[in-house]
Amino acid sequence: MSRVCELTGKGPMSGNNVSHAKNRTKRRFLPNLNDVTLQSETLGRGFKLRISAAALRSVDHRGGLDAFLAKAKDVELSANALKIKKDIAKAQASA
């Protein structure tokens, strides 16, 4: 399982540990990923996603999973999230 947010594409960053003596060693900054189930109002069911805490706040701020995915760029979404976005768009078009 990769350490990448399924909604925002946020992944690991690299940097340095800096000691008091200014010695530098490489390290990785990992995103704060959580396994959550988000509900889609259009489809009427929940989806399990592995997203960052910042993405979870963004989903709440935009008004739910459907609104977030409508504004999200396709290149940032995972294959699973892209399929959910297309299913939601298809259901809204037919309704």
MMTF fields as JSON, N, C-alpha, C and O atoms, coordinates in Angstrom:
{
  "mmtfVersion": "1.0.0",
  "mmtfProducer": "UNKNOWN",
  "numBonds": 379,
  "numAtoms": 380,
  "numGroups": 95,
  "numChains": 1,
  "numModels": 1,
  "chainsPerModel": [1],
  "groupsPerChain": [95],
  "chainIdList": ["A"],
  "bondAtomList": [4, 2, 8, 6, 12, 10, 16, 14, 20, 18, 24, 22, 28, 26, 32, 30, 36, 34, 40, 38, 44, 42, 48, 46, 52, 50, 56, 54, 60, 58, 64, 62, 68, 66, 72, 70, 76, 74, 80, 78, 84, 82, 88, 86, 92, 90, 96, 94, 100, 98, 104, 102, 108, 106, 112, 110, 116, 114, 120, 118, 124, 122, 128, 126, 132, 130, 136, 134, 140, 138, 144, 142, 148, 146, 152, 150, 156, 154, 160, 158, 164, 162, 168, 166, 172, 170, 176, 174, 180, 178, 184, 182, 188, 186, 192, 190, 196, 194, 200, 198, 204, 202, 208, 206, 212, 210, 216, 214, 220, 218, 224, 222, 228, 226, 232, 230, 236, 234, 240, 238, 244, 242, 248, 246, 252, 250, 256, 254, 260, 258, 264, 262, 268, 266, 272, 270, 276, 274, 280, 278, 284, 282, 288, 286, 292, 290, 296, 294, 300, 298, 304, 302, 308, 306, 312, 310, 316, 314, 320, 318, 324, 322, 328, 326, 332, 330, 336, 334, 340, 338, 344, 342, 348, 346, 352, 350, 356, 354, 360, 358, 364, 362, 368, 366, 372, 370, 376, 374],
  "bondOrderList": [1, 1, 1, 1, 1, 1, 1, 1, 1, 1, 1, 1, 1, 1, 1, 1, 1, 1, 1, 1, 1, 1, 1, 1, 1, 1, 1, 1, 1, 1, 1, 1, 1, 1, 1, 1, 1, 1, 1, 1, 1, 1, 1, 1, 1, 1, 1, 1, 1, 1, 1, 1, 1, 1, 1, 1, 1, 1, 1, 1, 1, 1, 1, 1, 1, 1, 1, 1, 1, 1, 1, 1, 1, 1, 1, 1, 1, 1, 1, 1, 1, 1, 1, 1, 1, 1, 1, 1, 1, 1, 1, 1, 1, 1],
  "groupList": [{"groupName": "MET", "atomNameList": ["N", "CA", "C", "O"], "elementList": ["N", "C", "C", "O"], "formalChargeList": [0, 0, 0, 0], "bondAtomList": [1, 0, 2, 1, 3, 2], "bondOrderList": [1, 1, 2], "singleLetterCode": "M", "chemCompType": "L-PEPTIDE LINKING"}, {"groupName": "SER", "atomNameList": ["N", "CA", "C", "O"], "elementList": ["N", "C", "C", "O"], "formalChargeList": [0, 0, 0, 0], "bondAtomList": [1, 0, 2, 1, 3, 2], "bondOrderList": [1, 1, 2], "singleLetterCode": "S", "chemCompType": "L-PEPTIDE LINKING"}, {"groupName": "ARG", "atomNameList": ["N", "CA", "C", "O"], "elementList": ["N", "C", "C", "O"], "formalChargeList": [0, 0, 0, 0], "bondAtomList": [1, 0, 2, 1, 3, 2], "bondOrderList": [1, 1, 2], "singleLetterCode": "R", "chemCompType": "L-PEPTIDE LINKING"}, {"groupName": "VAL", "atomNameList": ["N", "CA", "C", "O"], "elementList": ["N", "C", "C", "O"], "formalChargeList": [0, 0, 0, 0], "bondAtomList": [1, 0, 2, 1, 3, 2], "bondOrderList": [1, 1, 2], "singleLetterCode": "V", "chemCompType": "L-PEPTIDE LINKING"}, {"groupName": "CYS", "atomNameList": ["N", "CA", "C", "O"], "elementList": ["N", "C", "C", "O"], "formalChargeList": [0, 0, 0, 0], "bondAtomList": [1, 0, 2, 1, 3, 2], "bondOrderList": [1, 1, 2], "singleLetterCode": "C", "chemCompType": "L-PEPTIDE LINKING"}, {"groupName": "GLU", "atomNameList": ["N", "CA", "C", "O"], "elementList": ["N", "C", "C", "O"], "formalChargeList": [0, 0, 0, 0], "bondAtomList": [1, 0, 2, 1, 3, 2], "bondOrderList": [1, 1, 2], "singleLetterCode": "E", "chemCompType": "L-PEPTIDE LINKING"}, {"groupName": "LEU", "atomNameList": ["N", "CA", "C", "O"], "elementList": ["N", "C", "C", "O"], "formalChargeList": [0, 0, 0, 0], "bondAtomList": [1, 0, 2, 1, 3, 2], "bondOrderList": [1, 1, 2], "singleLetterCode": "L", "chemCompType": "L-PEPTIDE LINKING"}, {"groupName": "THR", "atomNameList": ["N", "CA", "C", "O"], "elementList": ["N", "C", "C", "O"], "formalChargeList": [0, 0, 0, 0], "bondAtomList": [1, 0, 2, 1, 3, 2], "bondOrderList": [1, 1, 2], "singleLetterCode": "T", "chemCompType": "L-PEPTIDE LINKING"}, {"groupName": "GLY", "atomNameList": ["N", "CA", "C", "O"], "elementList": ["N", "C", "C", "O"], "formalChargeList": [0, 0, 0, 0], "bondAtomList": [1, 0, 2, 1, 3, 2], "bondOrderList": [1, 1, 2], "singleLetterCode": "G", "chemCompType": "PEPTIDE LINKING"}, {"groupName": "LYS", "atomNameList": ["N", "CA", "C", "O"], "elementList": ["N", "C", "C", "O"], "formalChargeList": [0, 0, 0, 0], "bondAtomList": [1, 0, 2, 1, 3, 2], "bondOrderList": [1, 1, 2], "singleLetterCode": "K", "chemCompType": "L-PEPTIDE LINKING"}, {"groupName": "PRO", "atomNameList": ["N", "CA", "C", "O"], "elementList": ["N", "C", "C", "O"], "formalChargeList": [0, 0, 0, 0], "bondAtomList": [1, 0, 2, 1, 3, 2], "bondOrderList": [1, 1, 2], "singleLetterCode": "P", "chemCompType": "L-PEPTIDE LINKING"}, {"groupName": "ASN", "atomNameList": ["N", "CA", "C", "O"], "elementList": ["N", "C", "C", "O"], "formalChargeList": [0, 0, 0, 0], "bondAtomList": [1, 0, 2, 1, 3, 2], "bondOrderList": [1, 1, 2], "singleLetterCode": "N", "chemCompType": "L-PEPTIDE LINKING"}, {"groupName": "HIS", "atomNameList": ["N", "CA", "C", "O"], "elementList": ["N", "C", "C", "O"], "formalChargeList": [0, 0, 0, 0], "bondAtomList": [1, 0, 2, 1, 3, 2], "bondOrderList": [1, 1, 2], "singleLetterCode": "H", "chemCompType": "L-PEPTIDE LINKING"}, {"groupName": "ALA", "atomNameList": ["N", "CA", "C", "O"], "elementList": ["N", "C", "C", "O"], "formalChargeList": [0, 0, 0, 0], "bondAtomList": [1, 0, 2, 1, 3, 2], "bondOrderList": [1, 1, 2], "singleLetterCode": "A", "chemCompType": "L-PEPTIDE LINKING"}, {"groupName": "PHE", "atomNameList": ["N", "CA", "C", "O"], "elementList": ["N", "C", "C", "O"], "formalChargeList": [0, 0, 0, 0], "bondAtomList": [1, 0, 2, 1, 3, 2], "bondOrderList": [1, 1, 2], "singleLetterCode": "F", "chemCompType": "L-PEPTIDE LINKING"}, {"groupName": "ASP", "atomNameList": ["N", "CA", "C", "O"], "elementList": ["N", "C", "C", "O"], "formalChargeList": [0, 0, 0, 0], "bondAtomList": [1, 0, 2, 1, 3, 2], "bondOrderList": [1, 1, 2], "singleLetterCode": "D", "chemCompType": "L-PEPTIDE LINKING"}, {"groupName": "GLN", "atomNameList": ["N", "CA", "C", "O"], "elementList": ["N", "C", "C", "O"], "formalChargeList": [0, 0, 0, 0], "bondAtomList": [1, 0, 2, 1, 3, 2], "bondOrderList": [1, 1, 2], "singleLetterCode": "Q", "chemCompType": "L-PEPTIDE LINKING"}, {"groupName": "ILE", "atomNameList": ["N", "CA", "C", "O"], "elementList": ["N", "C", "C", "O"], "formalChargeList": [0, 0, 0, 0], "bondAtomList": [1, 0, 2, 1, 3, 2], "bondOrderList": [1, 1, 2], "singleLetterCode": "I", "chemCompType": "L-PEPTIDE LINKING"}],
  "groupTypeList": [0, 1, 2, 3, 4, 5, 6, 7, 8, 9, 8, 10, 0, 1, 8, 11, 11, 3, 1, 12, 13, 9, 11, 2, 7, 9, 2, 2, 14, 6, 10, 11, 6, 11, 15, 3, 7, 6, 16, 1, 5, 7, 6, 8, 2, 8, 14, 9, 6, 2, 17, 1, 13, 13, 13, 6, 2, 1, 3, 15, 12, 2, 8, 8, 6, 15, 13, 14, 6, 13, 9, 13, 9, 15, 3, 5, 6, 1, 13, 11, 13, 6, 9, 17, 9, 9, 15, 17, 13, 9, 13, 16, 13, 1, 13],
  "groupIdList": [1, 2, 3, 4, 5, 6, 7, 8, 9, 10, 11, 12, 13, 14, 15, 16, 17, 18, 19, 20, 21, 22, 23, 24, 25, 26, 27, 28, 29, 30, 31, 32, 33, 34, 35, 36, 37, 38, 39, 40, 41, 42, 43, 44, 45, 46, 47, 48, 49, 50, 51, 52, 53, 54, 55, 56, 57, 58, 59, 60, 61, 62, 63, 64, 65, 66, 67, 68, 69, 70, 71, 72, 73, 74, 75, 76, 77, 78, 79, 80, 81, 82, 83, 84, 85, 86, 87, 88, 89, 90, 91, 92, 93, 94, 95],
  "secStructList": [7, 7, 1, 7, 7, 6, 6, 6, 7, 7, 7, 7, 3, 3, 3, 3, 3, 3, 7, 6, 6, 7, 7, 3, 3, 3, 3, 3, 3, 7, 7, 7, 3, 3, 3, 3, 3, 3, 3, 3, 6, 6, 6, 6, 3, 3, 3, 3, 3, 3, 3, 3, 2, 2, 2, 2, 2, 2, 2, 2, 2, 2, 6, 1, 2, 2, 2, 2, 2, 2, 2, 1, 7, 6, 6, 6, 1, 7, 2, 2, 2, 2, 2, 2, 2, 2, 2, 2, 2, 2, 2, 2, 2, 2, 7],
  "xCoordList": [0.855, 0.0, 0.897, 1.707, 0.745, 1.602, 1.136, -0.027, 2.057, 1.764, 1.384, 2.07, 0.268, -0.214, -1.697, -2.452, -2.118, -3.526, -4.293, -3.856, -5.438, -6.215, -6.957, -7.333, -7.177, -7.933, -7.057, -7.38, -5.962, -5.137, -3.815, -3.152, -3.411, -2.132, -0.946, 0.2, -1.203, -0.123, 0.675, 0.099, 1.998, 2.852, 4.016, 4.062, 4.968, 6.125, 7.019, 7.158, 7.624, 8.602, 9.922, 9.938, 11.021, 12.311, 12.899, 12.576, 13.765, 14.394, 15.558, 16.083, 15.952, 17.097, 16.726, 15.954, 17.28, 17.33, 18.545, 19.635, 18.384, 19.496, 19.747, 18.881, 20.941, 21.281, 21.716, 21.833, 21.952, 22.396, 23.75, 24.047, 24.556, 25.873, 25.778, 26.801, 24.557, 24.283, 24.681, 24.925, 24.749, 24.951, 23.633, 22.575, 23.7, 22.477, 22.43, 23.381, 21.306, 21.064, 19.704, 18.785, 19.584, 18.339, 17.21, 17.439, 16.001, 14.808, 13.63, 13.715, 12.519, 11.287, 10.186, 10.033, 9.417, 8.233, 7.035, 6.734, 6.35, 5.226, 3.912, 3.76, 2.956, 1.659, 0.86, 1.039, -0.017, -0.86, -2.076, -3.121, -1.933, -2.989, -3.902, -3.447, -5.201, -6.2, -7.126, -7.446, -7.56, -8.553, -9.932, -10.287, -10.704, -12.025, -13.059, -12.725, -14.312, -15.428, -16.219, -16.781, -16.253, -16.97, -18.26, -18.278, -19.342, -20.653, -20.898, -20.586, -21.452, -21.865, -23.378, -24.116, -23.838, -25.279, -25.947, -27.075, -25.267, -25.838, -26.021, -27.075, -24.986, -25.037, -25.663, -26.075, -25.734, -26.369, -25.591, -26.189, -24.281, -23.468, -22.13, -21.775, -21.386, -20.099, -18.95, -19.081, -17.813, -16.611, -15.438, -15.238, -14.654, -13.473, -12.312, -11.979, -11.69, -10.561, -9.443, -9.69, -8.216, -7.063, -6.63, -5.952, -7.031, -6.791, -6.058, -6.032, -5.462, -4.747, -5.743, -6.896, -5.277, -6.123, -6.511, -7.622, -5.605, -5.907, -6.994, -7.857, -6.958, -7.981, -9.341, -10.37, -9.352, -10.601, -11.242, -12.46, -10.418, -10.934, -11.457, -12.472, -10.771, -11.204, -12.536, -13.382, -12.724, -13.992, -15.124, -16.192, -14.9, -15.92, -16.202, -17.352, -15.152, -15.314, -16.103, -16.898, -15.89, -16.577, -17.984, -18.731, -18.367, -19.74, -19.948, -21.043, -18.93, -19.084, -18.242, -17.598, -18.271, -17.458, -17.857, -16.988, -19.157, -19.62, -19.11, -18.631, -19.213, -18.775, -17.26, -16.743, -16.546, -15.082, -14.619, -13.76, -15.189, -14.77, -15.162, -14.481, -16.241, -16.654, -15.603, -15.392, -14.938, -13.931, -12.518, -11.612, -12.311, -10.96, -10.42, -11.174, -9.098, -8.436, -8.229, -7.887, -8.436, -8.344, -6.935, -6.781, -5.899, -4.527, -4.138, -3.251, -4.789, -4.471, -5.184, -4.731, -6.284, -7.09, -6.488, -5.847, -6.701, -6.296, -7.293, -8.331, -6.969, -7.854, -9.207, -10.244, -9.197, -10.436, -11.289, -12.497, -10.655, -11.391, -11.898, -12.971, -11.145, -11.576, -12.814, -13.706, -12.868, -14.046, -15.267, -16.364, -15.079, -16.175, -16.672, -17.878, -15.74, -16.107, -16.939, -17.934, -16.556, -17.289, -18.671, -19.641, -18.765, -20.058, -21.006, -22.194, -20.479, -21.296, -21.777, -22.938, -20.882, -21.258, -22.327, -23.245, -22.208, -23.192, -24.547, -25.587, -24.529, -25.792, -26.47, -27.697, -25.679, -26.266, -26.812, -27.808, -26.165, -26.63, -27.958, -28.819, -28.108, -29.334, -30.5, -31.663, -30.185, -31.246, -31.863, -32.767],
  "yCoordList": [-1.18, 0.0, 1.238, 1.427, 2.074, 3.249, 4.334, 4.376, 5.198, 6.278, 7.543, 8.562, 7.457, 8.575, 8.76, 7.788, 10.012, 10.337, 10.077, 10.488, 9.396, 9.049, 10.247, 10.205, 11.298, 12.444, 13.61, 14.295, 13.85, 15.011, 14.653, 15.534, 13.389, 12.99, 13.355, 13.246, 13.787, 14.169, 12.922, 11.922, 12.981, 11.836, 12.216, 13.327, 11.293, 11.567, 12.658, 12.79, 13.438, 14.445, 14.075, 13.344, 14.573, 14.286, 15.573, 16.676, 15.4, 16.547, 16.073, 14.978, 16.892, 16.579, 16.614, 17.471, 15.675, 15.812, 16.682, 16.391, 17.734, 18.62, 18.548, 18.891, 18.098, 17.976, 19.33, 20.306, 19.37, 20.606, 21.05, 22.243, 20.085, 20.389, 20.638, 20.701, 20.779, 21.035, 19.869, 20.075, 18.652, 17.479, 17.176, 17.198, 16.893, 16.659, 15.219, 14.722, 14.563, 13.221, 13.215, 13.914, 12.425, 12.393, 11.763, 10.867, 12.239, 11.676, 11.856, 12.578, 11.192, 11.321, 11.899, 11.523, 12.821, 13.368, 12.66, 12.87, 11.83, 11.06, 11.795, 12.446, 11.702, 12.353, 11.623, 10.425, 12.357, 11.803, 11.132, 11.761, 9.844, 9.128, 8.386, 7.816, 8.403, 7.716, 6.926, 7.365, 5.748, 4.958, 5.428, 5.281, 5.991, 6.52, 6.003, 5.604, 6.019, 5.704, 6.993, 7.546, 7.462, 8.693, 8.34, 7.47, 9.023, 8.761, 9.645, 10.836, 9.06, 9.805, 9.965, 8.982, 11.239, 11.487, 11.063, 10.569, 11.251, 10.922, 9.423, 8.965, 8.658, 7.211, 6.488, 5.334, 7.162, 6.577, 5.447, 4.535, 5.485, 4.455, 5.03, 6.144, 4.264, 4.71, 4.121, 3.052, 4.823, 4.378, 4.446, 5.461, 3.361, 3.34, 3.925, 3.455, 4.962, 5.638, 5.833, 5.883, 5.942, 6.242, 7.659, 7.892, 8.606, 10.015, 10.691, 10.184, 11.844, 12.602, 13.358, 13.566, 13.761, 14.52, 15.861, 16.344, 16.468, 17.743, 17.55, 18.413, 16.433, 16.164, 15.931, 16.324, 15.299, 15.074, 16.397, 16.55, 17.354, 18.683, 19.383, 20.078, 19.202, 19.821, 19.248, 19.98, 17.943, 17.311, 17.889, 18.198, 18.038, 18.62, 20.076, 20.514, 20.819, 22.232, 22.434, 23.368, 21.575, 21.716, 21.152, 21.355, 20.447, 19.976, 18.516, 18.132, 17.704, 16.269, 15.746, 16.503, 14.431, 13.756, 14.163, 14.378, 14.273, 14.601, 15.978, 16.131, 16.963, 18.32, 18.38, 19.086, 17.636, 17.64, 17.047, 17.616, 15.905, 15.239, 16.032, 15.948, 16.796, 17.603, 18.658, 18.965, 19.22, 20.251, 19.695, 20.416, 18.424, 17.851, 17.635, 17.331, 17.796, 17.539, 16.034, 15.339, 15.542, 14.108, 13.561, 12.399, 14.372, 13.878, 13.627, 12.817, 14.31, 14.129, 12.922, 12.39, 12.478, 11.402, 10.043, 9.857, 9.087, 7.708, 7.069, 7.653, 5.876, 5.179, 4.9, 5.008, 4.541, 4.256, 5.523, 5.489, 6.638, 7.899, 8.411, 9.012, 8.181, 8.613, 7.842, 8.407, 6.552, 5.735, 6.233, 6.306, 6.576, 7.106, 8.427, 8.662, 9.29, 10.581, 10.385, 11.084, 9.451, 9.204, 8.599, 8.926, 7.713, 7.139, 8.23, 8.229, 9.147, 10.234, 11.142, 11.55, 11.464, 12.324, 11.661, 12.328, 10.343, 9.6, 9.583, 9.739, 9.389, 9.343, 10.719, 10.804, 11.793, 13.139, 13.507, 14.225, 13.019, 13.325, 12.626, 13.184, 11.403, 10.642, 11.09, 10.889, 11.691, 12.109, 13.44, 13.919],
  "zCoordList": [0.0, 0.0, 0.0, 0.907, -1.018, -1.115, -0.152, 0.249, 0.204, 1.14, 0.378, 0.456, -0.366, -1.165, -0.89, -0.852, -0.697, -0.476, -1.763, -2.838, -1.665, -2.849, -3.442, -4.614, -2.681, -3.176, -3.604, -4.575, -2.905, -3.216, -3.875, -4.422, -3.839, -4.412, -3.54, -3.977, -2.312, -1.406, -1.02, -0.592, -1.171, -0.887, 0.001, 0.528, 0.176, 1.03, 0.448, -0.768, 1.35, 0.956, 1.622, 2.613, 1.083, 1.697, 2.259, 1.817, 3.242, 3.879, 4.725, 4.523, 5.66, 6.511, 7.977, 8.409, 8.752, 10.191, 10.481, 9.99, 11.261, 11.566, 13.067, 13.871, 13.431, 14.841, 15.387, 14.646, 16.679, 17.326, 16.757, 16.699, 16.344, 15.766, 14.26, 13.578, 13.737, 12.321, 11.408, 10.22, 11.95, 11.105, 10.413, 11.041, 9.12, 8.347, 7.851, 7.248, 8.117, 7.599, 6.924, 7.351, 5.873, 5.106, 5.914, 6.726, 5.684, 6.311, 5.382, 4.389, 5.708, 4.921, 5.793, 6.955, 5.213, 5.867, 5.252, 4.077, 6.02, 5.503, 5.752, 6.786, 4.821, 5.034, 6.11, 6.328, 6.772, 7.831, 7.189, 7.023, 6.827, 6.119, 7.087, 8.078, 6.782, 7.588, 6.678, 5.573, 7.147, 6.431, 6.884, 8.054, 5.964, 6.305, 5.307, 4.192, 5.731, 4.843, 4.64, 5.585, 3.392, 3.062, 2.338, 1.467, 2.706, 2.137, 0.916, 0.931, -0.13, -1.312, -1.255, -1.18, -1.294, -1.249, -2.552, -2.538, -3.665, -4.974, -5.145, -5.586, -4.794, -4.981, -3.791, -3.911, -2.645, -1.471, -0.835, -0.264, -0.918, -0.282, 0.14, -0.245, 0.936, 1.438, 0.646, 0.05, 0.638, -0.05, 0.912, 1.579, 0.99, 1.842, 1.066, -0.022, 1.635, 0.999, 2.012, 3.217, 1.523, 2.374, 2.035, 1.034, 2.885, 2.585, 3.736, 4.858, 3.44, 4.453, 5.334, 4.956, 6.508, 7.422, 6.807, 7.028, 6.035, 5.369, 4.316, 4.151, 3.609, 2.597, 3.257, 2.707, 4.422, 5.142, 5.545, 5.464, 5.979, 6.316, 5.065, 5.119, 3.943, 2.69, 2.22, 1.706, 2.394, 2.018, 2.852, 2.323, 4.156, 5.033, 4.654, 4.669, 4.316, 3.994, 2.701, 2.599, 1.729, 0.44, 0.449, -0.509, 1.507, 1.608, 1.256, 0.846, 1.406, 1.191, 0.034, -0.693, -0.107, -1.119, -2.53, -3.375, -2.801, -4.153, -4.601, -5.725, -3.729, -4.073, -4.219, -5.085, -3.368, -3.455, -4.78, -5.453, -5.153, -6.386, -7.626, -8.648, -7.556, -8.707, -9.038, -10.211, -8.023, -8.239, -8.363, -8.78, -8.007, -7.982, -9.39, -10.314, -9.546, -10.82, -10.985, -10.028, -12.195, -12.451, -12.247, -11.87, -12.487, -12.363, -10.904, -10.637, -9.958, -8.545, -7.944, -6.93, -8.541, -7.973, -8.284, -9.318, -7.37, -7.623, -8.591, -8.902, -9.059, -9.992, -9.348, -10.002, -8.068, -7.334, -7.204, -7.439, -6.829, -6.668, -8.01, -8.076, -9.076, -10.409, -10.857, -11.49, -10.528, -10.855, -10.084, -10.638, -8.807, -7.994, -8.586, -8.658, -9.012, -9.606, -10.857, -11.047, -11.714, -12.951, -12.664, -13.347, -11.651, -11.272, -10.753, -11.074, -9.962, -9.42, -10.545, -10.561, -11.495, -12.62, -13.48, -13.957, -13.678, -14.482, -13.781, -14.421, -12.448, -11.696, -11.671, -11.729, -11.587, -11.582, -12.954, -13.052, -14.021, -15.368, -15.683, -16.364, -15.179, -15.457, -14.567, -14.916, -13.427, -12.501, -12.881, -12.196]
}
